[in-house]
Amino acid sequence: MYNNYQLQLVYYNTIDMSNNILMQNYHQLPTIDFSLNDTPQDHFMYLIDLAIEYGDINYINDAINQYSNIVNSSYIDTAKNIMMQIIEEQLQEISV
């Protein structure tokens, strides 16, 4: 009557540091990945979080290029504001 199932959550993310490009290798996952249920907005915000964490606006540029036709324009506006804040912080570090 009761089936014993074993679930395995696998999330495969790699960062190619040579080009600073985030690559998602979903097609290479060996098992079911429940993170595939993430929305485009979730992934967009994940890229923004990476940009904040590493201080690298390339993540934001990639997010905007990939999702500009998918996510609401308020996400794009927020990302652009964050990008400007990161640039301002970098300029302040240079002048200090």
Secondary structure as the mmCIF struct_conf table of DSSP 4:
data_model
#
loop_
_struct_conf.conf_type_id
_struct_conf.id
_struct_conf.beg_label_comp_id
_struct_conf.beg_label_asym_id
_struct_conf.beg_label_seq_id
_struct_conf.end_label_comp_id
_struct_conf.end_label_asym_id
_struct_conf.end_label_seq_id
STRN STRN1 ASN A 13 ASP A 16
TURN_TY1_P TURN_TY1_P1 MET A 17 ASN A 20
STRN STRN2 ILE A 21 GLN A 24
HELX_RH_3T_P HELX_RH_3T_P1 TYR A 26 GLN A 28
BEND BEND1 PRO A 30 THR A 31
HELX_RH_3T_P HELX_RH_3T_P2 PHE A 34 ASN A 37
HELX_RH_AL_P HELX_RH_AL_P1 PRO A 40 TYR A 54
TURN_TY1_P TURN_TY1_P2 GLY A 55 GLY A 55
TURN_TY1_P TURN_TY1_P3 ILE A 57 ILE A 57
HELX_RH_AL_P HELX_RH_AL_P2 ASN A 58 TYR A 67
TURN_TY1_P TURN_TY1_P4 SER A 68 ILE A 70
BEND BEND2 VAL A 71 VAL A 71
HELX_RH_AL_P HELX_RH_AL_P3 SER A 73 SER A 95
#
